[in-house]
């Protein structure tokens, strides 16, 4: 009788352990599909936009500076922010101007 109770308690603990593992796995899957995957998809889209930028495109820097691309190098943009005022900015801190994105979406 004591052995029977011990075996029942042990099987309940094993079932509980499997439920815990299953629940943790389910939480990971939910985090992946609702948080991680969309973020990586968004980062790929932003990189694709940056790679497609060319001289003459209007851009906004991460610091909020509006300008127009004058030159494109491998890792930087030369941006004109006023007449004869140019700054060199890392590509990772530049985004397409809102007007350009709206126009591109309208032409699709």
N, C-alpha and C positions, 0 to 999 in steps of 0.2 A: 504494500500500500504506500509506504514512504517512497519506494523506488518509483512507483507510478506517478506520484505527485512531482517528484524530482524531474522525471522525463517530460511531463507536461509543461513544467516551468521552463525547462531548457528549450523546448520547441517554440514556446511563446517568445522567448528571448531571441531566438534565431529569426522568427518571423518579424519581430520588431526591428531587428538589425537590417533585414532586407527592405522593409518599408522605409527605413531611414535612408538607406543608400538610394533607393528608387526616388524618394522625395528630393534628395540632393541632386540627383541626375536631372530630374524634371526642372528644378530651379535653374540649373546651368543651361539647359536647352532653352528655357524661356528667356534668360538673360542674353543668350547668343542671338536668338531670332528677333528680339525686340530692342536690343541695345547695341550689341557689338557689330552685328552684320550691317544694320543701316548706317552706322558711323563709318565703317570702312568703305561702304558704297559711296557715301557722301565725299569722303576724302579722295577717292579715285576720280570722282566727277570734278572736284576742284582742281586736281592735278591735271586732268585732261584740258580744262579751261585754260590753265596757266600755260600749258605746252602749246595751245593754239593761239596765244596772244602774239600780236605782231605790231610793228611800229604803226602808230596812228590810232591804236585802240585807247579808249578812255578807261582809266583804272582808279581804284581807291586803295591806298595802303592800309595796313593794319592800324596805323596811327591816325587814320582819318584824313589823309592828304589826298586831294583829288589831282589828277594829272593825266598827261597823255604820253604814251610810250614813244620814245625817240629811237632807242637802240635795245636790242635783245642780245644778251650773251648767255653762256651756258648756265650760270647761277644767278645772274642779276639782270635787272632792267635799268635803263637810264630813262628817267621820267622827267618831263618838262612840266613844272608846276606853275610857271608864269613865263612871260617873255624873257628869254635868255637866262632863266633860272632852272637848272637841271640838278636832279639828285639821283644817286645810284642807290637802288633798293634791292634787297634780296628777293628772289622770286617767291619764296614761301610767305612773304608778308604782303603780297599784292593780290587783289581780287578784281574781277571785272566790274566796271561801273554798272549801277542798277539799270540805267537807260539802255546800255548795250545788251544786257541779259534779256530785258523785256523785248527789244527789237529782234533778237535772235529767236526768242520763243514765238514771236508773232509770225516770223517767216517760215516756221516749221509746219 
